[in-house]
Amino acid sequence: MAESTLARLLADQRAAFETLVTVLDREQQHLIAGDAERLPALTEEKNARFHALQRLHEDILAHCGQAGLDAGGAALRALIHDQPMALDDWDATLRLARLARDLNARNGVIVQERMVVGEAALAVLAGKDAEPQTYDAGGQTRPGKVSRSLGRA
């Protein structure tokens, strides 16, 4: 009975990761397009998916604990070794988890890049960047204008 419940949980976890990957992919498309209006709803959906995955993970841990096993991949694989569909779900979940991690990291990079551009634009608009930076003989930046007299008239 625990195995059938565990198999169901693994199938649910796989489906939850598939949905999360879809949400992260949509988030990336909107980030690249600069469509900030859709991002709050996607962030809310992404957070809901993370919470659902956390609950599933806790349930899987509980089932492994009931079987006297730790929750490591090898222990879980041993518990479902005779259930091909559960094994497929577990393998797919591992692939999807890596994909979700990579997509989330890439989305974070895009957000950081957008923030740098936005902060630079705000600095220009606020007049904080009105004075250009110049370099001295040692290559260090110096604020302000450097001017030299070319002679007197």
N, C-alpha and C positions, 0 to 999 in steps of 0.2 A: 504494500500500500504506500509506503513512504517513497518507493521508487516512482510510482505513477504520479504522485504529487510532485516529486522532484522533477520528473519529466515535463509536467505541465508548467512548473515554475521556470524551467530552462527555456521552454518554448515562448513563454511570456517575456522572459528576459531578452531573447533574440528579437522578438517583435518590438519591444521597447527600444532596443538599440537601433533597429532599422528606422524607427520613427525619429529617434534622436539624430541620426545621420542625415535624414531628410531635412529636419529643422536646421541643422548646422549648415547644410548645403544652401538652403534658402537664405539663411543669415549671411553667408558669404556672398551670394549673388547681390543682395541688397547693400552690403558694405561696399563692394566693388562699384556698384552703380551710384553710390552716394545717396541712396534712398533712406534717409534717416527716419522718415515717418513710420515705416514698418518695423523698425528695430525694437521698440518697446514691447510690441505684441510678441515678436519672436523671442525676445529675452524671457518674457513671462512663460511662453510655451516651453522654451529650453529648460528653464528652472523646474517646471512641472515634470518634465521628462527625467531630469536628474533625480528629483525626489522619488518618482515612481521606481527608477532603477535602484535607488538606495533601499527602498522597501523590499523589492524583490531580492536584492543581495542579502538583506537581513533574514528573509525567509529561507533562502538557500543555505545560509550559515546555520540556521536553526535545524534544518533537516540533516545537514552533515553532522552536526553535533549529536542529534538523536541516534544517528547510526554509529556514533563513536569515532568519527573521523574529523580531521581538521578540514578547513575549507580550501585547502590548496588545490590547484588544478589536477595534480596526480591523484589525490584522494577522491575528488569528485569524479574523475574519469574512471577510477576503480569502482565507484558506487554505481555507475551507469554503464559499465562495460558491456552488458548484455542487452542494451537498449539503443539500437542503431539511430533511431530518430533523435533521441536525447543527446547522443554523441554528436550528431550533425548539428543540432542546436547549440551545443557547447562550443564546437569548433567555429561555427559561424559567429557566435557571440564574441569569441576572442578576436576574430578578424574585425568585426564591427566596432569593438571597443577600441582597437588600435586606430581604426579609421576615424572614429569620433574624436579621439585624443588629438590626432593630427589636424583634423578640420578645426577643432576648437583652438588649437595653438596658432594655426594660420589666421583664423579670424581675429585672434588677439593681436597678431602682428599688423593686420590691416587696420584695426582700431588705433593702435599706437601710431602708425603712419599718418592716419587721418588727424589724430590729435596734434601731432607736430605741425602739420600744415595749418590746422585751425588756430593753434596758438600763435604761430608766426603771423597769420593774417590779422588776428586780434591785436597783436602788438603793433602792427603797422597802423591799423585803424585807430588805436588808442594813442598814437603818437609816441609810443615808447621806443620805436625803432627809427625815429626820424633822423637821428644823428648816425651817420655811417661809421662803421668800424674801419680803422686803418691799421696797418702793420708797421712796427718799428724795425730797425735794422736787425734785431734778434729774432724776428718772426712772430713776436707777441702782438696780440691785438690791443689797440688803444682806442678808446672812444674819442669822439670829437674830430674836428677838422684840423688838418695841419696845413698851414699856409706859410709861404715864404715870400718875402718881398723881392720883387724882381728889379727893384730900383726905384728912384724917385723921378718924378716928372718935373 
